[in-house]
Amino acid sequence: MEASMRRKAAGGLLAVTFAWGATFIWMKQAMNAIQPEIEAVGRTPIVATLVGGRFLIAFVALYAISKEARSALYNPQLWKGGAILGGILLIGFITQMIGLDSITPSTSAFLTSLYVVFTALITTAITGQRVTRTMILGVAFATFGAGFIEGPPHLSWGIGEVLTVFCAFFFALHILFTQKITQEMSPIGVTSTSFFVVAFGSLIVAILTGGSATRDALSVVNNDGVILPLLCLGLVGSLFAILLLNLLQRYLHPVQAAIIYALEPVWATIFALGLGMTSWTGWIAVGGGALLIGNLMVELRESPKTAIEKPALEESQPHQHSVESVVILDPEEE
């Protein structure tokens, strides 16, 4: 049963990466439609507005369709979990978008993919155990593949690179805290509260960075060419993808989940090629192949002794938000 659930979870998280790959296209379409506003107001308040709008749509939709999501708004414990997950996501998104303003997309992709490495390092440091040799090689292949799929990154270590590494660290924290929190409380409930936290936090960022032009920044959601991509971002990129992530990631080792998530740029590149937004290069084959090898190494050669901590949702269990009890694969070398 556990092995079957693990396979289903891996398949579900693969669907998450597919949805995230599509968000690249929708965000690109929205940004292209409001280039004059970006030049007039600034990139940060505009992107914060789009992120806030995306998560507000997801929050409203989940509130409308789920009684459990509505009940979560009256549960202080779920607000605590949502504040942790939503706060981490918000910091990751904001630092990534500010960093992207001064570095190339390929450099951003490479440095963001370091969250796979950070997930493995943090897990090892917290537990004192080590992951298998196969998983270490999988991490290496996945990180290389995600970073080089658009060509070799050009690093100069300015503020953009530093902020992007910072964002990668927070994305790793999000994987680890998701693993812990969704095992202790309702995944749907904590998804609802985390959506609200990201939406509200993004609004604050837009106000703080937009200054007197905040109203102009917030008004971009009504522009032609923005509404439809924003709906897709909210309903598919946030509601579908993050809800599915919160429901299923708890059945996998966090490092395994991180490697699966690294497939996002493969889907994004496939979509971009199909829409004529990028051109084929040999690096696409190299990076995509490395990502697939990294995933297959973990999936096909994983130790049969994998221990999956069963979700603990009993009301009597205390809820402590630490990452010290994340699940760990049997450390035996393969």
C-alpha positions in Angstrom: 0.0 0.0 0.0 2.8 2.4 0.9 4.6 1.7 -2.3 1.5 2.2 -4.3 0.7 5.5 -2.6 4.3 6.6 -3.2 3.9 5.9 -6.9 0.6 7.8 -7.0 2.2 10.7 -5.2 5.2 10.8 -7.6 2.7 10.8 -10.6 0.7 13.6 -8.9 3.8 15.8 -8.4 4.8 15.2 -12.0 1.4 16.8 -12.9 2.3 19.7 -10.6 5.5 20.3 -12.6 3.5 20.2 -15.8 1.1 22.9 -14.5 4.1 25.0 -13.3 5.7 24.7 -16.7 2.6 26.2 -18.2 2.7 29.1 -15.8 5.9 30.3 -17.5 3.9 30.9 -20.7 1.0 32.6 -18.9 3.2 34.9 -16.9 5.2 35.8 -20.0 1.9 36.6 -21.8 0.7 38.8 -19.0 4.1 40.6 -18.7 4.2 41.2 -22.4 0.8 42.8 -22.3 1.8 45.4 -19.7 5.3 46.4 -20.7 4.5 50.1 -20.7 3.2 49.9 -17.1 6.3 48.0 -16.1 8.5 50.7 -17.5 6.4 53.4 -15.9 5.8 51.9 -12.5 8.6 49.4 -12.0 8.9 45.6 -12.2 8.6 44.7 -8.5 5.1 46.3 -7.8 3.7 45.0 -11.1 4.9 41.4 -10.5 3.8 41.6 -6.9 0.4 42.6 -8.1 0.3 39.6 -10.5 1.4 37.2 -7.8 -1.2 38.6 -5.4 -3.9 38.4 -8.0 -3.0 34.9 -8.8 -3.2 33.7 -5.2 -6.3 35.7 -4.5 -8.1 33.9 -7.4 -6.9 30.6 -6.0 -8.1 31.5 -2.5 -11.5 32.6 -3.6 -12.0 29.5 -5.8 -10.9 27.1 -3.0 -13.1 29.0 -0.5 -16.1 28.6 -2.9 -15.7 24.8 -3.6 -14.5 23.5 -0.3 -16.2 23.5 3.1 -13.0 22.4 4.7 -11.2 25.4 3.2 -13.9 27.7 4.7 -13.7 26.1 8.1 -9.9 26.6 8.1 -10.4 30.3 8.4 -11.7 29.8 12.0 -8.9 27.5 13.0 -5.8 29.3 14.6 -3.6 26.3 14.1 -4.3 26.2 10.4 -3.6 30.0 10.2 -0.2 29.3 11.9 0.6 26.6 9.4 -0.6 28.8 6.5 1.5 31.7 7.7 4.6 29.6 7.7 4.0 28.1 4.2 2.6 31.2 2.7 5.3 33.4 4.2 8.1 31.2 2.9 6.5 31.1 -0.6 6.1 34.9 -0.6 9.7 35.5 0.2 10.8 33.0 -2.4 8.7 34.6 -5.1 9.7 38.2 -4.3 13.4 37.5 -4.1 13.3 35.5 -7.3 11.5 38.2 -9.3 13.7 41.0 -8.0 16.8 39.0 -8.8 15.6 38.2 -12.3 15.5 41.9 -13.0 19.3 42.0 -13.2 20.3 38.5 -14.4 19.6 36.3 -17.4 16.8 33.7 -17.4 19.3 30.9 -17.7 21.3 32.1 -14.7 18.1 32.5 -12.7 17.0 28.9 -13.7 20.4 27.5 -12.6 20.6 29.3 -9.3 16.9 28.6 -8.5 17.5 24.9 -9.2 19.9 24.9 -6.2 16.8 24.3 -4.1 17.3 20.6 -4.9 20.8 20.8 -3.3 19.6 22.9 -0.4 16.8 20.4 0.3 19.3 17.5 0.5 21.8 19.5 2.7 19.1 20.8 5.1 17.6 17.3 5.5 21.0 15.8 6.2 22.0 18.6 8.7 18.7 18.3 10.6 18.6 14.5 10.9 22.3 13.7 11.1 21.6 11.0 8.5 22.8 10.9 4.9 20.8 10.2 1.8 21.8 7.4 -0.5 24.5 7.6 -3.1 21.8 7.2 -5.8 19.9 10.2 -4.5 23.0 12.3 -4.3 23.7 11.6 -8.0 20.1 12.3 -8.8 20.4 15.7 -7.1 23.5 16.5 -9.1 21.9 15.5 -12.4 18.7 17.4 -11.7 20.5 20.6 -10.6 22.7 20.5 -13.7 19.8 19.8 -16.0 17.5 22.5 -14.6 20.3 25.1 -14.8 21.7 24.3 -18.3 18.5 23.6 -20.2 18.6 27.2 -21.6 22.4 27.2 -22.0 25.3 27.8 -19.7 24.6 30.4 -17.1 26.8 33.5 -16.8 27.6 34.2 -13.2 29.0 37.5 -12.0 27.7 37.3 -8.4 26.0 40.6 -8.2 22.8 41.3 -6.1 20.7 39.5 -8.6 22.6 36.2 -8.2 22.7 36.5 -4.4 18.9 37.1 -4.2 18.2 34.1 -6.5 20.3 31.8 -4.3 18.4 33.2 -1.3 15.1 32.4 -3.1 16.3 28.8 -3.8 17.0 28.4 -0.1 13.4 29.4 0.8 12.0 27.1 -1.9 13.9 24.3 -0.2 12.4 25.4 3.2 9.0 25.3 1.6 9.4 21.7 0.5 10.6 20.7 4.0 7.9 22.6 6.0 5.2 21.3 3.6 6.4 17.8 4.4 6.0 18.4 8.1 2.9 20.6 8.3 0.7 18.6 5.9 1.4 15.5 7.9 0.1 17.2 11.1 -3.0 19.1 9.8 -5.5 19.3 7.0 -3.7 19.9 3.7 -6.8 21.6 2.2 -7.2 23.9 5.3 -3.5 24.9 5.3 -3.6 25.5 1.5 -6.5 27.9 2.0 -4.8 30.0 4.7 -1.4 30.0 2.9 -3.1 31.3 -0.3 -4.5 34.2 1.7 -1.1 34.9 3.3 0.6 35.1 -0.1 -2.1 37.3 -1.6 -2.1 39.7 1.3 1.7 39.8 1.5 2.0 40.5 -2.2 -0.4 43.4 -1.8 1.7 44.8 0.9 4.9 44.4 -1.3 3.1 46.2 -4.2 2.1 49.1 -1.9 5.6 49.4 -0.3 7.4 49.3 -3.7 4.9 51.1 -5.8 4.6 54.3 -3.6 2.4 56.9 -5.2 2.0 54.7 -8.3 0.5 51.8 -6.4 -2.9 52.4 -7.9 -1.5 52.2 -11.4 0.3 48.9 -10.4 -2.9 47.4 -9.0 -4.9 48.4 -12.0 -2.9 46.3 -14.5 -5.1 43.2 -13.6 -7.8 44.8 -15.7 -5.6 45.3 -18.8 -6.4 43.4 -22.0 -4.1 40.4 -22.2 -3.8 40.0 -18.5 -7.2 38.7 -17.2 -7.1 35.3 -19.0 -3.5 34.5 -18.2 -4.0 35.6 -14.6 -7.1 33.3 -14.3 -5.0 30.4 -15.6 -2.2 31.2 -13.2 -4.6 31.3 -10.3 -6.7 28.2 -11.1 -4.0 25.9 -12.5 -0.7 27.2 -11.3 -1.8 27.9 -7.8 -5.1 26.2 -6.9 -4.5 22.9 -8.8 -0.8 22.6 -8.5 -0.2 23.7 -4.9 -3.3 22.0 -3.5 -2.1 18.7 -5.2 1.4 19.3 -3.8 0.1 19.7 -0.3 -2.1 16.6 -0.6 0.6 14.3 -2.0 4.1 15.5 -1.1 3.8 14.1 2.4 4.1 10.5 1.0 7.5 11.1 -0.5 11.0 11.8 0.7 11.5 15.6 0.5 14.6 15.2 -1.7 12.8 13.0 -4.0 10.0 15.6 -4.3 12.6 18.3 -4.9 14.1 16.3 -7.8 10.6 15.8 -9.4 9.9 19.6 -9.1 13.1 20.3 -11.0 11.4 18.9 -14.1 9.4 22.2 -14.3 11.8 23.8 -16.8 11.5 20.8 -19.1 7.8 21.4 -19.5 8.3 25.2 -19.7 10.8 24.7 -22.6 8.5 22.3 -24.4 5.6 24.8 -24.2 7.8 27.6 -25.3 9.1 25.6 -28.3 5.5 24.7 -29.3 4.5 28.4 -29.2 7.6 29.7 -31.0 8.7 31.6 -27.9 12.2 30.0 -28.0 14.4 28.1 -30.5 15.8 24.6 -30.3 19.4 24.3 -29.1 21.5 21.3 -28.1 21.4 22.5 -24.5 17.7 21.7 -24.3 18.5 18.0 -25.0 21.5 18.1 -22.6 19.6 19.8 -19.7 16.3 17.9 -20.3 18.2 14.6 -20.5 20.1 15.2 -17.3 16.8 16.0 -15.5 15.2 12.8 -16.7 18.3 10.8 -15.7 18.2 12.3 -12.2 14.5 11.4 -11.7 14.9 7.9 -13.1 17.9 7.2 -10.9 15.8 8.0 -7.8 12.6 6.3 -9.0 14.1 3.1 -10.4 17.0 2.5 -7.9 15.4 3.7 -4.7 16.0 1.4 -1.7 13.0 -0.9 -1.1 13.4 0.0 2.6 12.0 3.4 2.0 10.2 4.6 5.1 7.2 6.7 4.5 5.8 8.5 7.6 2.1 8.2 7.5 0.1 11.4 7.6 -0.9 12.1 11.2 -4.1 14.1 11.3 -5.5 12.9 14.5 -6.9 15.8 16.6 -5.1 14.5 19.7 -1.7 14.8 18.2 0.2 18.0 19.1 1.1 20.3 16.2 4.7 21.5 16.3 6.1 23.3 13.2 9.6 22.0 12.9 11.3 20.2 10.2 13.1 17.8 12.5 10.9 14.9 11.7 10.9 14.9 8.0 11.0 11.4 6.5 14.4 10.0 5.5 15.2 7.2 3.2 17.1 4.3 4.6 20.7 5.6 4.5 22.1 2.3 3.3 24.3 2.8 0.2 23.1 1.1 -3.0 
